[in-house]
Amino acid sequence: MEFDESEAIKYMRQHVAEGVHSNYDDDELLNLIDIVYDYYEQNGLLDIDLGDDDDDELDVDDLLEYVGRMLRKDRGAKLTAEHARPLVEAYLKYEESLDE
């Protein structure tokens, strides 16, 4: 399967509690996906690796710290760091589902 932003948002909504995702519109969730993508880019996790080693394994705690910092900097963001955690975890599960 290929990555699809709409499907990612749909997956995130289906895999977190109603009280979390219902507070945010699709644009807010898309902003979260963009923040995750920026983290990947800054940490070299988007580089094509011809070897199959796991040197560039994702540090989820570091990612969540980064997301929290970026959300605090973005004055227009409504998403809280508290709600970001389950949404990021759902997004990562969506990414994993693409490999299945």
C-alpha positions in Angstrom: 0.0 0.0 0.0 1.0 3.6 -0.6 0.9 6.4 1.9 -2.3 8.4 1.7 -2.9 11.5 4.0 -6.6 11.0 4.0 -6.3 7.3 4.9 -3.7 8.2 7.6 -6.1 10.7 9.2 -9.0 8.2 9.0 -6.8 5.5 10.6 -5.8 7.9 13.4 -9.4 8.8 14.1 -10.4 5.1 14.2 -7.6 4.2 16.6 -7.8 6.8 19.3 -10.6 7.6 21.8 -13.4 9.8 20.6 -12.6 12.5 23.1 -9.2 12.9 21.6 -9.7 13.0 17.9 -13.1 14.7 17.9 -11.5 18.0 19.2 -9.5 18.4 16.0 -10.3 18.9 12.4 -8.4 17.2 9.5 -6.1 20.2 9.1 -4.9 19.9 12.6 -4.2 16.2 12.2 -2.5 16.9 8.9 -0.3 19.5 10.7 0.7 16.7 13.1 1.6 14.4 10.2 3.7 17.2 8.8 5.5 17.7 12.1 6.3 13.9 12.2 7.6 14.1 8.6 9.8 17.1 9.5 11.2 15.1 12.4 12.0 12.2 10.1 13.6 14.5 7.6 15.8 16.2 10.3 16.9 12.9 11.7 17.8 11.2 8.4 14.9 8.8 8.6 13.8 9.5 5.1 17.1 8.7 3.5 17.2 5.6 1.3 19.2 3.0 3.0 20.3 0.2 0.6 21.5 -1.9 3.6 18.9 -3.5 5.7 20.3 -2.6 9.1 18.3 -0.8 11.8 20.8 1.9 12.6 18.2 4.6 12.0 15.5 3.2 14.3 12.9 5.6 15.4 13.1 7.0 19.0 9.4 7.5 19.8 10.1 9.4 23.0 12.4 11.9 21.1 9.7 12.2 18.4 7.0 13.0 21.0 9.3 15.6 22.6 9.8 17.2 19.2 6.1 17.2 18.4 5.4 18.8 21.8 8.0 21.5 21.1 6.7 22.2 17.6 3.1 22.4 18.9 4.0 24.9 21.6 5.8 27.0 19.0 2.8 27.0 16.6 0.5 29.5 18.1 -2.3 28.5 15.7 -2.1 24.8 16.8 -5.0 23.6 18.9 -3.6 20.1 19.4 -2.2 19.6 22.9 0.9 17.5 23.6 -1.3 15.3 25.8 -3.5 14.5 22.9 -0.6 14.3 20.5 0.8 11.1 22.0 -2.1 8.7 21.1 -2.5 10.4 17.7 1.2 10.0 17.0 1.1 6.4 18.2 -1.9 5.7 15.9 -0.1 7.4 13.0 3.0 5.1 13.5 0.7 2.1 13.5 -0.8 3.4 10.2 2.8 3.5 8.8 3.4 0.0 10.0 0.2 -1.2 8.3 1.6 0.0 5.0 4.3 -2.7 5.2 1.9 -5.5 5.8 
